[in-house]
């Protein structure tokens, strides 16, 4: 992943399904709700009582089955750096600077879903056998931006904690 630009601030590295599309085909509401449900799905169940936990287990299983069914259409996995305002990835195909469209990505192996985020290509440089591409996210709606930032912070924290645990 050293071929990708490292942004300042909170970010994380991932190998995840990711593709560029010329048009956004997902509503902001759907993207926002997925990020909110993903946060709940990944949350600790310490604060739930037994009845709530049983209900959540049923809902989680239903969501997993639905996501598994829909995940057959996920794009191929690519190395990426996910930051609060940008996403960089390695690709075999160049993209034109200034192109507007949508990044399709899946942020969870356990709860896969093709999340689409509006973006603009701000960098495309030759890197090894392909291109290092950076897109600036265009998250204009506050709720979507908030849930995406929470997702980036959560993943960043998880990686920092695992690195600290490995160093100890």
C-alpha positions as CSV (number, residue, x, y, z in Angstrom):
1,X,0.0,0.0,0.0
2,X,3.1,2.2,0.1
3,X,2.2,3.2,-3.5
4,X,-0.8,5.1,-2.3
5,X,-0.7,8.6,-0.9
6,X,-1.0,8.8,2.9
7,X,-3.4,11.6,3.9
8,X,-2.9,13.7,7.0
9,X,-5.3,12.9,9.8
10,X,-7.6,10.0,10.5
11,X,-7.5,7.2,7.9
12,X,-7.2,3.4,7.5
13,X,-5.8,1.0,5.0
14,X,-8.0,-1.8,3.6
15,X,-8.3,-4.4,0.8
16,X,-12.0,-4.1,-0.1
17,X,-14.4,-4.2,-3.0
18,X,-14.2,-0.9,-4.8
19,X,-15.1,0.5,-8.2
20,X,-15.7,3.9,-9.9
21,X,-19.0,4.6,-11.7
22,X,-19.8,7.6,-13.8
23,X,-23.2,8.0,-12.1
24,X,-24.5,7.8,-8.6
25,X,-27.3,5.2,-8.4
26,X,-28.0,5.1,-4.7
27,X,-30.0,7.5,-2.6
28,X,-28.3,9.4,0.2
29,X,-30.9,8.0,2.6
30,X,-29.9,4.4,1.7
31,X,-26.2,5.0,2.1
32,X,-26.8,6.8,5.4
33,X,-29.0,4.1,6.8
34,X,-26.5,1.4,5.8
35,X,-23.6,3.2,7.7
36,X,-25.9,3.7,10.7
37,X,-26.8,0.0,10.7
38,X,-23.2,-1.1,10.2
39,X,-22.2,0.9,13.2
40,X,-24.9,-0.8,15.3
41,X,-24.0,-4.2,13.8
42,X,-20.3,-3.7,14.8
43,X,-21.2,-2.3,18.3
44,X,-20.7,-4.1,21.6
45,X,-23.8,-5.7,22.9
46,X,-22.9,-4.9,26.6
47,X,-25.7,-2.4,26.9
48,X,-28.5,-4.7,25.8
49,X,-30.7,-6.9,28.0
50,X,-31.4,-10.5,27.1
51,X,-34.7,-9.7,25.3
52,X,-33.0,-6.9,23.2
53,X,-30.1,-9.2,22.4
54,X,-32.4,-11.9,21.1
55,X,-34.3,-9.4,18.9
56,X,-31.0,-8.0,17.6
57,X,-29.7,-11.6,16.9
58,X,-32.8,-12.2,14.7
59,X,-32.4,-8.8,12.9
60,X,-28.7,-9.4,12.4
61,X,-29.3,-12.8,10.9
62,X,-31.9,-11.3,8.5
63,X,-29.6,-8.5,7.5
64,X,-26.7,-10.9,7.0
65,X,-28.8,-13.1,4.7
66,X,-30.0,-10.1,2.7
67,X,-26.4,-8.7,2.5
68,X,-25.0,-12.1,1.4
69,X,-27.6,-12.3,-1.3
70,X,-26.8,-8.8,-2.5
71,X,-23.0,-9.2,-2.2
72,X,-22.8,-11.3,-5.4
73,X,-22.6,-8.0,-7.3
74,X,-19.7,-6.5,-5.3
75,X,-16.8,-5.1,-7.4
76,X,-13.3,-6.7,-7.2
77,X,-11.2,-6.0,-4.1
78,X,-8.5,-3.3,-4.3
79,X,-5.9,-1.8,-1.9
80,X,-7.3,1.5,-0.6
81,X,-6.7,4.2,1.9
82,X,-10.0,5.5,3.4
83,X,-9.8,9.0,5.0
84,X,-12.4,11.5,6.2
85,X,-12.5,13.4,2.9
86,X,-10.7,11.2,0.4
87,X,-10.4,7.7,-0.8
88,X,-7.3,6.5,-2.7
89,X,-6.9,3.2,-4.4
90,X,-4.8,1.2,-6.9
91,X,-6.4,0.5,-10.2
92,X,-5.4,-0.9,-13.6
93,X,-7.3,1.8,-15.5
94,X,-6.6,5.6,-15.4
95,X,-9.5,8.0,-14.6
96,X,-9.6,11.6,-15.8
97,X,-8.9,14.4,-13.3
98,X,-12.1,16.3,-12.4
99,X,-14.4,13.4,-13.3
100,X,-17.5,13.3,-11.2
101,X,-19.2,10.1,-10.3
102,X,-19.6,7.6,-7.5
103,X,-17.3,5.2,-5.6
104,X,-18.9,1.9,-5.0
105,X,-17.3,0.1,-2.0
106,X,-18.1,-2.4,0.7
107,X,-16.7,-1.5,4.1
108,X,-17.4,-4.8,5.9
109,X,-16.6,-8.4,5.0
110,X,-19.1,-9.6,7.6
111,X,-21.9,-7.3,6.5
112,X,-21.2,-6.7,2.8
113,X,-23.1,-4.0,0.9
114,X,-22.4,-1.9,-2.2
115,X,-22.2,1.5,-0.7
116,X,-22.1,4.4,-3.2
117,X,-20.5,7.7,-2.3
118,X,-20.5,10.7,-4.6
119,X,-16.9,11.8,-5.5
120,X,-14.6,13.7,-7.8
121,X,-11.3,12.4,-9.1
122,X,-8.5,14.7,-7.9
123,X,-5.4,12.7,-8.7
124,X,-4.4,9.9,-11.0
125,X,-0.7,8.9,-11.2
126,X,1.1,6.0,-12.7
127,X,2.1,3.6,-10.0
128,X,3.8,0.3,-10.7
129,X,1.7,-1.7,-13.2
130,X,-1.3,0.6,-12.8
131,X,-2.5,3.9,-11.3
132,X,-2.9,5.4,-7.9
133,X,-6.2,7.3,-7.9
134,X,-7.5,9.7,-5.3
135,X,-11.1,10.8,-5.2
136,X,-12.5,13.6,-2.9
137,X,-15.8,12.6,-1.4
138,X,-18.7,15.0,-2.1
139,X,-20.8,14.2,1.0
140,X,-23.1,17.3,1.0
141,X,-25.7,15.9,3.3
142,X,-24.7,16.2,7.0
143,X,-26.1,12.9,8.1
144,X,-24.2,10.9,5.5
145,X,-21.0,12.8,6.2
146,X,-21.5,12.2,9.9
147,X,-22.0,8.5,9.6
148,X,-19.1,8.1,7.1
149,X,-16.8,10.0,9.5
150,X,-17.9,7.8,12.4
151,X,-17.1,4.7,10.2
152,X,-13.6,6.0,9.4
153,X,-12.9,6.9,13.1
154,X,-14.2,3.4,14.2
155,X,-11.9,1.6,11.7
156,X,-9.0,3.8,12.5
157,X,-9.4,3.2,16.3
158,X,-9.7,-0.6,15.7
159,X,-6.4,-0.7,13.8
160,X,-4.6,1.5,16.4
161,X,-5.8,-0.8,19.2
162,X,-4.8,-3.9,17.3
163,X,-1.3,-2.4,16.5
164,X,-0.9,-1.5,20.2
165,X,-1.9,-5.0,21.2
166,X,0.6,-6.6,18.8
167,X,3.4,-4.3,20.1
168,X,2.8,-5.2,23.7
